[in-house]
Amino acid sequence: MGSKELIVVILTYNEEKHLARCIASVLDVASSILVVDSFSTDNTREVAEKHGAAFVQNVFVNQAQQINFALTIIPSGFKWVLRIDADEYLSPSLAESISQVIKHNDSHDGFYLKRRMAFGGRLINYGGIFPVEVLRLFRAGRGICEERWMDEHILVSGKVGSLQGELIDDNLNTLTWWIQKHNQYSNREAVEILLRRNKLRGKVDMPLAGRAGLKRLVKNKIYAHLPVVPKVLAYFLYRYVFRFGFLDGKQGFAFHFLQGFWYRFLVEAKVQEVERYMAANGDSLDCAAEKILRIKL
């Protein structure tokens, strides 16, 4: 492996289909690879070890806790950390940008990577959502993941920049798998909304810079207070019509409809379901979340 400055952290659960591709994309920039697994039942361990990655397992609670667990077990001596999901991979131009940064940059504590998603084998280029900047490269000991059930971000205190090239999210599983995964995501996002709405546990979002901060501000201060059906429909039309999502073809329609309408409506419907249960039974949010969403707060 290339530079002796960087450790790559990959979170996995049943990722035998994607892991080799992910590892291959980081080999030229990483001196070490750490796979943190949530007790996979497929051949994830064998793939990781075959490609020279260190492999540890930890019980999964949510993405944020798993990331922070990984950061606590990184061996000393590394200057940089790159966090990546197993179904993502670095484009060659992004790998080159990372290589240059870890060799020559002394002024930044973190860097945003431009992440783009593929759906049904096609890169999504329209809809006004990709590429989205995500902070995934940061100095060891300078970054931590905010504690959230959904939409978590890495936070660093120092100067942050952006890199050229793209991080590609291209999951090869079936549409049924995608729907099941987003059904689980909707439970977590519903919990985030309910925690904020009920002002529990001092739930305060950490300030984010750039587009991520603006997106969260609009979502919490404007979108969250609009009527459910109009706002969900408006969001889909914004993406598919006004931001030219229709140019993404058949796969694009499926993606923008499912992710921009179905998923957003599902989240809101689950929030309403929990609130109805709390009102009818007099239960706390903790009890209602566990009974309705299967999430233990």
CORDAFEN-V396723 format. One line per field, one symbol per residue. ss: DSSP state (2 for helix, 1 for strand, 0 for the rest). phi: phi as a letter, one per 20 degrees, with the letter a starting at -180 (. if undefined). burial: b if it has 9 or more other ideal C-beta (glycine too) atoms within 8 Angstrom, else e. Layout:
ss: ???
phi: ???
burial: ???
This chain:
ss: 000001111111000000222222220000011111100000022222220001111000002222222222000000011111100111022222222222220000011111111110011000000001111111100011100000000111000111111111100000222222222222222222222220000000000002222222222220222002222222222222220022222222222222222222222222222222222220002222222220000
phi: .fgedcdddcecbldffdfffffgfdgfddebcdedddmfddeggfffffenefcccbfedbfffffffgffdfffoeeccddbefedbefgffgfffgfffeceddddabededcddbmncfedcnmdcfdececdbfgndcbefeceblecfdceefcccdenceedceefffgfgffffffgffffffgfffffelellfcfffdemffffgffffeedgfdegffgfffffffgfedfdmgffemffffgffffeecgffffgfffgfffffffffdmeffgfffffedlcee
burial: bebebbbbbbbbbebbebbbebbbbbbebbbbbbbbbbebeeebbebbbebebebbebebebbbbbbbbbbebbeeebebbbbbebbbbbbebbbbbbbbbbeebeebbbbbbbbbbbbbebebebbeebebbbbbbbbbebbebbebbbebbbbbebebbebebbbbbbbeeeeebbbeebbebbbbbbbbbbbbeeeeeeeebeebeeebbeebebbbeebbeeebeebbbebbbbbbbebebbebeebbbbbbbbbbbebbbbbbbbbbbbbebbeeeebebeebbbebbebee
